[in-house]
Amino acid sequence: MIHFLELKRLNAPYAEELKEACSRVIDSGWYILGSETKQFESQFAQFCGTKFCIGVANGLDALTLTLKAWIELGKVEKGDEVIVPANTYIASVLAVTEAGLTPVFVEPEERSHNICPQKIKDAVSSKTKVILPVHLYGQLADMKPIMEIAKEFDLLVLEDSAQAHGAELDGKKAGSWGDASGFSFYPGKNLGALGDGGAITTDDESLAKTLVALRNYGSHVKYENLYQGHNSRLDEIQSAMLAVKLKYLPTEIANRRKVAEFYRSEINNPLISLPEVDLQSAHVWHLFVVRTEHREALANHLIEHGVQTQVHYPIVPYKQEAYREYQHISLPLAERLQDEVLSIPISPYIDIEEQKKVITAMNSFMI
Ligand SMILES: *Cc1c(COP(=O)(O)O)cnc(C)c1O
C-alpha cells in the first residue's frame, strides 16, 4: 500500500540528527523559551526574508494571536470583517471568530483554487479591516493584486502560510508578502515538528513585541501582564527538531517538485483534471490535488490498486455544524470543489516505483 503520508519515513533520514538535538535539549535543563527557540526563530525569519519570527504553539494560534495583537494595537476592532477563502481548512476561519471578528467568505479562482482577487475587491465593505489569503496546497495566492487591493482600501494582510513554507514569487517567499503570516509546523506539514508548533513572521516590530507578550500570558516582564494573553509557546525540543529539518527543506521542496512534474507529465486521463501552475517556484506541493466528477469511484479504484488518498476538504467551513449561522451562504465554486477534489500521495521520499504505481492506477481509471 502506498500510504498518503508516512511520518516515520519522512523523518527517517534525519533520525540520528534529531536524536542528538533532542539529547542536547534534555541535557541543557531548559525547556521553554530558551536559546533553541531563539535560534530557530532567527533562522526561520531569515529563511522567509522577514525581520521577525515569533514561535507559538501551533498554526491556529499563530493566526489567532496576530489578529488579537492587531486588536490590542488598535488597528482592528471587535466586530470588524476579515475576508477569508470560502474553501480553506477551518483553522483559518476559527482564528477570525476566536478573535471576535467576522469572517466574510470569498470564492476561489477555478485554476488555482486560491482566493480570487477580483472577488476580494467585490467583498470589501466599510467594516473590512483584514484580508486573510491562504496559500492553499502550497501554492502562493495571487499576492500582487491582493497587496494592491489592501493598499487601495487600507487593509491589513495576514497570510495563512501553513501549507506553503518556502513557496516563492518574484524572489519573495510566503510569509513575507503580507503585514504578517501564520505558519504551522504540524508533523505532516512541509516543515513539520515532532509534535505541534507554529510561528508568525513579520517586519513590524510593534506587532512582534505584542506577539511575544501575547504568547506568554500577555507578559513583557515576569509577573507583569499588559494583555489578557495566552499560553502558546513553541518549546525548546520542537525548536531544536525544526532547526534540523529547516536545513533540509530546500532539498525536500525540490523532491516534491520532481514528483509533481512527473505526475503532471504522465497522468493523462480525461476523467481527471490535474493541478495547474503558472510558476514552479510559487508552489511547494504540500498537496497534489486533482479534480474529478467521479471522486468516490476514483478513490475506490485507487485503493484497489494500493494507493491511499485524502480529501482536502470535504466540507467548506461555512457549511460545518460549528458555523450554523453561516449555513445560508451559497458559493457554487467552493461547493463544487468540496465535492470534486482528491489528494493523491506526494512527499519528498516517494520513490520512482511508487510514483509509477500511482500514475498507472490514475490512468487505468474508467467509469
Ligand atoms: C494546518 C493548517 C492550519 C492550522 O495549523 P495547526 O498547527 O494544525 O493549528 C491553518 N491553516 C491551514 C491552511 C492549515 O493547513
Ligand as a Chemical Component Dictionary entry (heavy atoms), coordinates in Angstrom:
data_LIG
# 
_chem_comp.id                   LIG 
_chem_comp.type                 NON-POLYMER 
_chem_comp.pdbx_formal_charge   0 
_chem_comp.three_letter_code    LIG 
# 
loop_
_chem_comp_atom.comp_id 
_chem_comp_atom.atom_id 
_chem_comp_atom.alt_atom_id 
_chem_comp_atom.type_symbol 
_chem_comp_atom.charge 
_chem_comp_atom.model_Cartn_x 
_chem_comp_atom.model_Cartn_y 
_chem_comp_atom.model_Cartn_z 
_chem_comp_atom.pdbx_ordinal 
LIG C1 C1 C 0 -2.682 23.052 9.217  1  
LIG C2 C2 C 0 -3.335 24.335 8.887  2  
LIG C3 C3 C 0 -3.624 25.296 9.882  3  
LIG C4 C4 C 0 -3.534 25.030 11.351 4  
LIG O1 O1 O 0 -2.313 24.593 11.816 5  
LIG P1 P1 P 0 -2.242 23.785 13.215 6  
LIG O2 O2 O 0 -0.788 23.790 13.519 7  
LIG O3 O3 O 0 -2.790 22.435 12.974 8  
LIG O4 O4 O 0 -3.038 24.567 14.215 9  
LIG C5 C5 C 0 -4.125 26.523 9.469  10 
LIG N1 N1 N 0 -4.360 26.788 8.179  11 
LIG C6 C6 C 0 -4.131 25.881 7.206  12 
LIG C7 C7 C 0 -4.406 26.262 5.788  13 
LIG C8 C8 C 0 -3.616 24.626 7.526  14 
LIG O5 O5 O 0 -3.393 23.740 6.552  15 
# 
loop_
_chem_comp_bond.comp_id 
_chem_comp_bond.atom_id_1 
_chem_comp_bond.atom_id_2 
_chem_comp_bond.value_order 
_chem_comp_bond.pdbx_ordinal 
LIG C1 C2 SING 1  
LIG C2 C3 SING 2  
LIG C2 C8 DOUB 3  
LIG C3 C4 SING 4  
LIG C3 C5 DOUB 5  
LIG C4 O1 SING 6  
LIG O1 P1 SING 7  
LIG P1 O2 DOUB 8  
LIG P1 O3 SING 9  
LIG P1 O4 SING 10 
LIG C5 N1 SING 11 
LIG N1 C6 DOUB 12 
LIG C6 C7 SING 13 
LIG C6 C8 SING 14 
LIG C8 O5 SING 15 
# 
